[in-house]
């Protein structure tokens, strides 16, 4: 279903605008959508350029839509026109208007240029970033963006001696320096460089091999499901999180008596990339009534693509597919590295959206309701659209109590949908909702916070969130909530939002003059002193108490970005 996922380009579809690049996705039904990575005045970067209305496979032609706009100055001027979309091969797609009309060819982009990173090549120096470029002879060179005392930023770290080709090892060199105080101490040592695929390069020196990953590559983080792995329990949903070291952990969102929701179901022990098989561990429990009966068994995990993972255990194979439309409700926490690699960070523009642009984004989201599990029609859509004409516009959209048909009522208010998009960090949904997010951010930052203590009641964090909190406390690091967070100045009100089972209390200190959070009672339908924080606001962990009544964590805001 996801053989088309990746970077593409067209040189003949966009007329005078010339070559434009796209990121192509496949949903769980096999329908394909192309989001612009480079845009033009008519359809800017981050907008859908075309999509299929039926599953696409090699050699098949299906109906689809292309997004157009005649007047670039009209924020409401977007519309869709019917086209046919044909997959000539898995690397070549043709989009055609009606009989005798214009057609254009889209090709998979195999170029390696751009920002990359490695978390395992530079030893104790940890994660380092590189800019990869290709010279006129086709040889590939990596220049350090972040460096270390041995080879600083701006210096070449490695280069190939011949053009890289997928699956082929070629000779190359790596630059080293043993004496960091010697400005002339640089030397080159032989290396073997292998392009594994468009998003992964392996560099080997002797017995040491490091993985270089395209920084903007799609990660495995997000919602997945399996219909064939959990036997009689049927379809279960999991949340995958890819660590900064590229290991993957799957936590159950829907569970069963053996391994309930919130527990890790499987994890990889090695770095996972498309086409790679790595060892892992599966969580099992024979006696559902034994709270200490969990154990781990050996498994093998293979990624067929960024959207399809297979798990092998005792002669059986389970398939896990990315589920773009599913809305996970729990609160997700990101580390600094995860934030830097998130689709939210990737698609965040330098200039925030205007009210008109946010309103147009909301209209577009409503127009693709079936595809996005978003059903806002009739009076609900009219009511929410009217909020863009009031003081606070998109901020009122977030605080609205209007019930919608999102996900069959499970997440019946629009703010929950926005937060689930942020939690899941699925690239297409992030790109489409970004104008609303940046408008809300801009409204929050318009007014400095008077400072003080606020409280947020929630369910107890998942295991990986506890791990992130503990690491941040121990090493003085930063954590970021992916969601737009709301908190109250009244602890009693905050505690009323805690569930009866597994309650948790966040206590947040806000410095005076802070602009990453704003008191929003004038925009809210609730009579309380409520503070709203921007997505991915940064916090330091002061302390936490897992045995408190209720368990709690003390945070302090450190940045609005």
HELIX and SHEET records of a PDB file:
HELIX    1   1 UNK A   15  UNK A   17  5                                   3    
HELIX    2   2 UNK A  123  UNK A  125  5                                   3    
HELIX    3   3 UNK A  231  UNK A  233  5                                   3    
HELIX    4   4 UNK A  336  UNK A  340  1                                   5    
HELIX    5   5 UNK A  343  UNK A  347  1                                   5    
HELIX    6   6 UNK A  355  UNK A  367  1                                  13    
HELIX    7   7 UNK A  369  UNK A  372  1                                   4    
HELIX    8   8 UNK A  378  UNK A  386  1                                   9    
HELIX    9   9 UNK A  387  UNK A  389  5                                   3    
HELIX   10  10 UNK A  393  UNK A  399  1                                   7    
HELIX   11  11 UNK A  406  UNK A  409  5                                   4    
HELIX   12  12 UNK A  414  UNK A  424  1                                  11    
HELIX   13  13 UNK A  427  UNK A  445  1                                  19    
HELIX   14  14 UNK A  463  UNK A  475  1                                  13    
HELIX   15  15 UNK A  491  UNK A  495  1                                   5    
SHEET    1   A 9 UNK A   6  UNK A  10  0                                        
SHEET    2   A 9 UNK A  20  UNK A  26 -1                                        
SHEET    3   A 9 UNK A  32  UNK A  36 -1                                        
SHEET    4   A 9 UNK A  48  UNK A  52 -1                                        
SHEET    5   A 9 UNK A  61  UNK A  68 -1                                        
SHEET    6   A 9 UNK A  79  UNK A  89 -1                                        
SHEET    7   A 9 UNK A  92  UNK A  96 -1                                        
SHEET    8   A 9 UNK A 103  UNK A 108 -1                                        
SHEET    9   A 9 UNK A   6  UNK A  10 -1                                        
SHEET    1   B 9 UNK A 114  UNK A 118  0                                        
SHEET    2   B 9 UNK A 128  UNK A 134 -1                                        
SHEET    3   B 9 UNK A 140  UNK A 144 -1                                        
SHEET    4   B 9 UNK A 156  UNK A 160 -1                                        
SHEET    5   B 9 UNK A 169  UNK A 176 -1                                        
SHEET    6   B 9 UNK A 187  UNK A 197 -1                                        
SHEET    7   B 9 UNK A 200  UNK A 205 -1                                        
SHEET    8   B 9 UNK A 208  UNK A 214 -1                                        
SHEET    9   B 9 UNK A 114  UNK A 118 -1                                        
SHEET    1   C 9 UNK A 222  UNK A 226  0                                        
SHEET    2   C 9 UNK A 236  UNK A 242 -1                                        
SHEET    3   C 9 UNK A 248  UNK A 252 -1                                        
SHEET    4   C 9 UNK A 264  UNK A 268 -1                                        
SHEET    5   C 9 UNK A 277  UNK A 284 -1                                        
SHEET    6   C 9 UNK A 295  UNK A 305 -1                                        
SHEET    7   C 9 UNK A 308  UNK A 313 -1                                        
SHEET    8   C 9 UNK A 316  UNK A 322 -1                                        
SHEET    9   C 9 UNK A 222  UNK A 226 -1                                        
SHEET    1   D 6 UNK A 333  UNK A 335  0                                        
SHEET    2   D 6 UNK A 478  UNK A 481 -1                                        
SHEET    3   D 6 UNK A 538  UNK A 545 -1                                        
SHEET    4   D 6 UNK A 551  UNK A 559 -1                                        
SHEET    5   D 6 UNK A 503  UNK A 510  1                                        
SHEET    6   D 6 UNK A 452  UNK A 459 -1                                        
SHEET    1   E 3 UNK A 486  UNK A 488  0                                        
SHEET    2   E 3 UNK A 530  UNK A 533 -1                                        
SHEET    3   E 3 UNK A 517  UNK A 519 -1                                        
END                                                                             
